[in-house]
Structures are given as structure tokens and as C-alpha cells.
Amino acid sequence: MKRTLLSLIVPPAAVIRYGCASHTAAPIGVFWLSSLSCIGYGLINATSGSVALGVLLWLIAAAWARLVIRGVESDVLQREDSTQAKLAIPRADESDPFTQLRTSH
């Protein structure tokens, strides 16, 4: 419940706390900060279009943060739908794929 509530209120903080901050916190933060500026601009100038755009951006950031948190949980617990469970481990007898390119010239 904490994770969902935090991802609705402050999506970047939720990703930093519970998710993979190194790859997704910055883009989610950009969406969230853009939403705050659109909402602020819309409230100051009384334009409903800007407020609606800001709310839409906020919802996108919140959904993205929740998906990241859910994916990290799935990877940590290594459920059957996890990406960690479906990794293709290369065999020892597989050669370098670039050897054909190097030897052709």
C-alpha cells in the first residue's frame, strides 16, 4: 500500500525507494515535474487544457513508476513471469558472432 500511494503522490521518489533508480527515476521525474509545471501554469492562467495535460502527465508518471516497481519485485522474487526467469544463457561452445565479419575481409 505504501508503494502504490507513494507512486501516486511522488512517482520519482517511489522509484528511487522501491525500484530501479539508475535507469528510470530521471525520465519519470521529467514527466512528473512537467505535470507540476503544466498544472501550475493552468491554475495561474485559468486554462483547463494545461491542467488536463498536467493531470495526464502525472497519471503517466504514476503508472510508469508502478510498472517499474512491479517489475523489480517480480525480478527479485524470480516469479515465472520475471525477466530473470527467462534469460537466455549462452552456451560455452558458442563462438563470437563477429568472427565471420572479421575473417571476411
N, CA, C and O of each residue as an XYZ file, in Angstrom:
420
protein
N       0.809     -1.188      0.000
C       0.000      0.000      0.000
C       0.858      1.260      0.000
O       0.532      2.246     -0.661
N       1.964      1.216      0.753
C       2.866      2.364      0.780
C       3.433      2.641     -0.608
O       3.531      3.791     -1.035
N       3.799      1.582     -1.296
C       4.412      1.746     -2.625
C       3.436      2.360     -3.606
O       3.800      3.251     -4.375
N       2.206      1.893     -3.586
C       1.201      2.424     -4.501
C       0.886      3.872     -4.181
O       0.798      4.702     -5.087
N       0.718      4.184     -2.919
C       0.413      5.554     -2.521
C       1.571      6.491     -2.861
O       1.354      7.594     -3.361
N       2.788      6.053     -2.591
C       3.946      6.889     -2.913
C       4.091      7.065     -4.417
O       4.470      8.142     -4.879
N       3.794      6.018     -5.192
C       3.898      6.158     -6.644
C       2.808      7.054     -7.212
O       2.981      7.612     -8.295
N       1.691      7.206     -6.511
C       0.655      8.136     -6.959
C       0.983      9.581     -6.587
O       0.688     10.505     -7.345
N       1.593      9.772     -5.418
C       1.861     11.130     -4.953
C       3.168     11.674     -5.524
O       3.189     12.765     -6.094
N       4.256     10.922     -5.375
C       5.579     11.358     -5.841
C       6.233     10.183     -6.579
O       7.015      9.442     -5.983
N       5.923     10.006     -7.857
C       6.448      8.848     -8.591
C       7.970      8.707     -8.599
O       8.451      7.584     -8.449
N       8.762      9.775     -8.764
C      10.217      9.570     -8.760
C      10.747      9.049     -7.427
O      11.668      8.233     -7.396
N      10.166      9.519     -6.337
C      10.605      9.048     -5.022
C      10.269      7.575     -4.834
O      11.034      6.840     -4.209
N       9.144      7.142     -5.361
C       8.770      5.728     -5.258
C       9.739      4.851     -6.027
O      10.100      3.767     -5.568
N      10.162      5.315     -7.199
C      11.107      4.530     -7.998
C      12.473      4.491     -7.321
O      13.137      3.455     -7.326
N      12.887      5.590     -6.749
C      14.171      5.619     -6.047
C      14.135      4.700     -4.836
O      15.117      4.020     -4.537
N      13.025      4.680     -4.152
C      12.916      3.888     -2.925
C      12.720      2.401     -3.196
O      13.341      1.571     -2.533
N      11.876      2.051     -4.148
C      11.485      0.660     -4.336
C      11.859      0.074     -5.693
O      11.694     -1.130     -5.894
N      12.348      0.863     -6.613
C      12.571      0.366     -7.962
C      14.006      0.470     -8.410
O      14.934      0.446     -7.601
N      14.171      0.585     -9.700
C      15.492      0.673    -10.325
C      15.769      2.141    -10.634
O      15.439      2.624    -11.717
N      16.359      2.833     -9.704
C      16.534      4.278     -9.812
C      17.525      4.673    -10.900
O      17.406      5.757    -11.471
N      18.480      3.834    -11.193
C      19.535      4.235    -12.118
C      19.043      4.400    -13.551
O      19.660      5.124    -14.331
N      17.958      3.751    -13.906
C      17.502      3.815    -15.297
C      16.200      4.578    -15.489
O      15.979      5.135    -16.563
N      15.342      4.620    -14.496
C      14.009      5.153    -14.737
C      13.613      6.340    -13.874
O      12.602      6.978    -14.169
N      14.335      6.661    -12.852
C      13.931      7.765    -11.980
C      13.977      9.102    -12.721
O      13.087      9.934    -12.539
N      14.972      9.316    -13.532
C      15.087     10.600    -14.236
C      13.963     10.815    -15.252
O      13.351     11.883    -15.238
N      13.657      9.851    -16.136
C      12.542     10.095    -17.072
C      11.191     10.253    -16.369
O      10.367     11.073    -16.773
N      10.971      9.462    -15.317
C       9.719      9.603    -14.577
C       9.684     10.958    -13.888
O       8.630     11.589    -13.810
N      10.827     11.406    -13.390
C      10.909     12.723    -12.773
C      10.614     13.840    -13.758
O       9.993     14.841    -13.400
N      11.055     13.676    -14.993
C      10.780     14.694    -16.016
C       9.281     14.772    -16.283
O       8.727     15.868    -16.369
N       8.620     13.626    -16.414
C       7.175     13.631    -16.623
C       6.456     14.270    -15.440
O       5.527     15.057    -15.619
N       6.891     13.925    -14.231
C       6.230     14.434    -13.037
C       6.437     15.942    -12.894
O       5.488     16.671    -12.605
N       7.661     16.412    -13.091
C       7.916     17.853    -12.997
C       7.190     18.622    -14.101
O       6.718     19.736    -13.877
N       7.103     18.028    -15.284
C       6.334     18.661    -16.364
C       4.862     18.758    -15.992
O       4.195     19.749    -16.291
N       4.370     17.722    -15.342
C       2.963     17.774    -14.929
C       2.737     18.866    -13.892
O       1.731     19.574    -13.941
N       3.669     19.005    -12.955
C       3.528     20.060    -11.954
C       3.544     21.446    -12.595
O       2.765     22.321    -12.218
N       4.432     21.639    -13.561
C       4.502     22.948    -14.210
C       3.256     23.212    -15.060
O       2.770     24.342    -15.105
N       2.737     22.187    -15.730
C       1.511     22.374    -16.516
C       0.324     22.699    -15.617
O      -0.481     23.575    -15.933
N       0.220     21.994    -14.498
C      -0.879     22.269    -13.572
C      -0.742     23.673    -12.991
O      -1.728     24.406    -12.905
N       0.456     24.049    -12.596
C       0.681     25.394    -12.066
C       0.376     26.468    -13.088
O      -0.265     27.469    -12.770
N       0.830     26.268    -14.309
C       0.564     27.240    -15.376
C      -0.929     27.339    -15.654
O      -1.467     28.429    -15.849
N      -1.591     26.183    -15.669
C      -3.023     26.186    -15.925
C      -3.828     26.854    -14.828
O      -4.830     27.515    -15.102
N      -3.394     26.686    -13.581
C      -4.109     27.319    -12.480
C      -3.875     28.826    -12.455
O      -4.782     29.586    -12.116
N      -2.679     29.261    -12.808
C      -2.380     30.696    -12.806
C      -3.124     31.411    -13.934
O      -3.682     32.489    -13.731
N      -3.129     30.808    -15.120
C      -3.747     31.444    -16.287
C      -5.180     30.988    -16.545
O      -5.787     31.395    -17.535
N      -5.719     30.161    -15.679
C      -7.093     29.670    -15.777
C      -7.373     28.990    -17.119
O      -8.391     29.247    -17.761
N      -6.443     28.114    -17.529
C      -6.664     27.338    -18.752
C      -6.836     25.876    -18.367
O      -5.961     25.268    -17.751
N      -7.971     25.336    -18.742
C      -8.263     23.955    -18.363
C      -7.452     22.957    -19.184
O      -7.215     21.835    -18.737
N      -7.029     23.353    -20.370
C      -6.227     22.457    -21.206
C      -4.887     22.133    -20.581
O      -4.430     20.991    -20.635
N      -4.259     23.126    -19.993
C      -2.970     22.905    -19.338
C      -3.122     22.033    -18.095
O      -2.283     21.174    -17.824
N      -4.185     22.256    -17.351
C      -4.421     21.441    -16.160
C      -4.679     19.994    -16.563
O      -4.167     19.070    -15.932
N      -5.472     19.797    -17.613
C      -5.755     18.436    -18.088
C      -4.491     17.748    -18.575
O      -4.287     16.563    -18.313
N      -3.638     18.486    -19.285
C      -2.367     17.920    -19.736
C      -1.485     17.565    -18.542
O      -0.829     16.523    -18.538
N      -1.470     18.423    -17.541
C      -0.693     18.156    -16.341
C      -1.173     16.918    -15.606
O      -0.364     16.116    -15.139
N      -2.478     16.761    -15.501
C      -3.033     15.569    -14.847
C      -2.696     14.321    -15.651
O      -2.369     13.281    -15.079
N      -2.775     14.418    -16.965
C      -2.430     13.280    -17.826
C      -0.956     12.889    -17.657
O      -0.638     11.705    -17.546
N      -0.072     13.869    -17.638
C       1.349     13.585    -17.431
C       1.606     12.980    -16.060
O       2.450     12.094    -15.925
N       0.892     13.443    -15.044
C       1.033     12.901    -13.695
C       0.590     11.435    -13.669
O       1.252     10.594    -13.061
N      -0.526     11.135    -14.328
C      -1.003      9.754    -14.377
C      -0.028      8.846    -15.126
O       0.163      7.691    -14.748
N       0.580      9.364    -16.178
C       1.577      8.582    -16.923
C       2.775      8.299    -16.024
O       3.268      7.172    -15.986
N       3.243      9.302    -15.307
C       4.386      9.104    -14.409
C       4.049      8.115    -13.302
O       4.880      7.277    -12.952
N       2.846      8.196    -12.746
C       2.441      7.282    -11.674
C       2.324      5.852    -12.190
O       2.766      4.916    -11.524
N       1.731      5.676    -13.371
C       1.610      4.323    -13.935
C       2.977      3.748    -14.270
O       3.232      2.567    -14.035
N       3.855      4.576    -14.817
C       5.204      4.128    -15.160
C       5.963      3.712    -13.900
O       6.644      2.687    -13.894
N       5.846      4.503    -12.839
C       6.518      4.172    -11.583
C       5.980      2.865    -11.014
O       6.753      2.038    -10.529
N       4.682      2.672    -11.067
C       4.100      1.435    -10.533
C       4.543      0.228    -11.353
O       4.807     -0.835    -10.791
N       4.627      0.377    -12.669
C       5.105     -0.726    -13.511
C       6.563     -1.066    -13.216
O       6.934     -2.240    -13.202
N       7.382     -0.060    -12.984
C       8.789     -0.298    -12.652
C       8.900     -1.029    -11.318
O       9.658     -1.990    -11.189
N       8.147     -0.572    -10.337
C       8.196     -1.219     -9.027
C       7.719     -2.661     -9.116
O       8.316     -3.551     -8.510
N       6.648     -2.897     -9.867
C       6.141     -4.258    -10.030
C       7.156     -5.144    -10.760
O       7.315     -6.313    -10.411
N       7.830     -4.606    -11.750
C       8.849     -5.380    -12.466
C      10.040     -5.722    -11.597
O      10.571     -6.829    -11.678
N      10.467     -4.782    -10.763
C      11.588     -5.043     -9.863
C      11.198     -6.098     -8.826
O      11.988     -6.990     -8.518
N       9.986     -5.996     -8.292
C       9.517     -7.018     -7.346
C       9.492     -8.394     -7.992
O       9.887     -9.387     -7.382
N       9.030     -8.440     -9.220
C       8.955     -9.714     -9.933
C      10.344    -10.295    -10.172
O      10.539    -11.506    -10.058
N      11.299     -9.449    -10.498
C      12.665     -9.927    -10.716
C      13.322    -10.387     -9.424
O      14.046    -11.382     -9.411
N      13.072     -9.667     -8.342
C      13.675    -10.036     -7.063
C      13.115    -11.370     -6.563
O      13.857    -12.216     -6.065
N      11.817    -11.544     -6.699
C      11.194    -12.784     -6.240
C      11.351    -13.919     -7.248
O      11.046    -15.072     -6.941
N      11.820    -13.597     -8.438
C      12.022    -14.542     -9.548
C      10.784    -15.389     -9.796
O      10.838    -16.618     -9.812
N       9.670    -14.700     -9.989
C       8.430    -15.371    -10.357
C       8.567    -15.898    -11.773
O       9.537    -15.592    -12.467
N       7.597    -16.687    -12.199
C       7.696    -17.273    -13.537
C       7.483    -16.246    -14.640
O       7.880    -16.487    -15.780
N       6.865    -15.105    -14.332
C       6.718    -14.049    -15.338
C       7.873    -13.056    -15.307
O       7.833    -12.044    -16.007
N       8.880    -13.322    -14.523
C      10.021    -12.440    -14.367
C      10.941    -12.506    -15.586
O      11.055    -13.544    -16.239
N      11.586    -11.394    -15.875
C      12.574    -11.408    -16.955
C      13.815    -12.187    -16.542
O      14.517    -12.733    -17.393
N      14.086    -12.241    -15.255
C      15.228    -13.013    -14.769
C      15.028    -14.507    -15.016
O      15.996    -15.234    -15.238
N      13.780    -14.967    -14.978
C      13.493    -16.385    -15.182
C      13.601    -16.777    -16.649
O      13.683    -17.965    -16.961
N      13.603    -15.801    -17.557
C      13.612    -16.092    -18.990
C      14.900    -15.673    -19.683
O      14.912    -15.496    -20.901
N      15.964    -15.515    -18.944
C      17.233    -15.135    -19.559
C      17.800    -16.287    -20.361
O      17.774    -17.435    -19.918
N      18.296    -15.986    -21.506
C      18.949    -16.993    -22.329
C      20.438    -16.980    -22.011
O      21.140    -16.024    -22.342
N      20.911    -18.020    -21.379
C      22.319    -18.111    -21.008
C      23.083    -18.712    -22.180
O      22.738    -19.797    -22.648
N      24.109    -18.029    -22.659
C      24.854    -18.556    -23.812
C      25.600    -19.841    -23.461
O      26.095    -20.015    -22.348
N      25.663    -20.718    -24.433
C      26.389    -21.971    -24.229
C      27.886    -21.715    -24.364
O      28.312    -20.736    -24.978
N      28.656    -22.591    -23.793
C      30.116    -22.438    -23.815
C      30.681    -22.669    -25.211
O      31.745    -22.142    -25.535
N      29.992    -23.445    -26.042
C      30.522    -23.747    -27.370
C      30.145    -22.700    -28.413
O      30.563    -22.812    -29.566
N      29.376    -21.698    -28.044
C      29.015    -20.650    -28.995
C      30.215    -19.731    -29.216
O      30.878    -19.306    -28.270
N      30.470    -19.441    -30.468
C      31.608    -18.583    -30.783
C      31.172    -17.118    -30.825
O      29.987    -16.801    -30.721
N      32.143    -16.252    -30.976
C      31.897    -14.830    -31.084
C      31.144    -14.561    -32.383
O      31.603    -15.007    -33.435
N      30.014    -13.859    -32.369
C      29.256    -13.629    -33.596
C      29.962    -12.717    -34.594
O      29.577    -12.676    -35.762
N      30.965    -12.000    -34.167
C      31.668    -11.096    -35.061
C      32.861    -11.751    -35.758
O      33.530    -11.100    -36.560
N      33.136    -13.001    -35.476
C      34.276    -13.658    -36.114
C      34.080    -13.781    -37.620
O      35.048    -13.671    -38.373
N      32.856    -14.005    -38.075
C      32.619    -14.092    -39.516
C      32.870    -12.753    -40.183
O      33.386    -12.715    -41.300
N      32.523    -11.668    -39.536
C      32.754    -10.352    -40.119
C      34.250    -10.027    -40.175
O      34.720     -9.415    -41.135
N      34.976    -10.429    -39.167
C      36.388    -10.123    -39.111
C      37.184    -10.922    -40.133
O      38.143    -10.407    -40.708
N      36.801    -12.170    -40.366
C      37.544    -13.030    -41.289
C      37.157    -12.831    -42.734
O      37.881    -13.283    -43.621
N      36.034    -12.166    -43.014
C      35.594    -11.997    -44.403
C      36.391    -10.943    -45.152
O      36.374    -10.926    -46.383
N      37.075    -10.080    -44.457
C      37.839     -9.021    -45.154
C      39.246     -9.383    -45.319
O      40.021     -8.608    -45.881
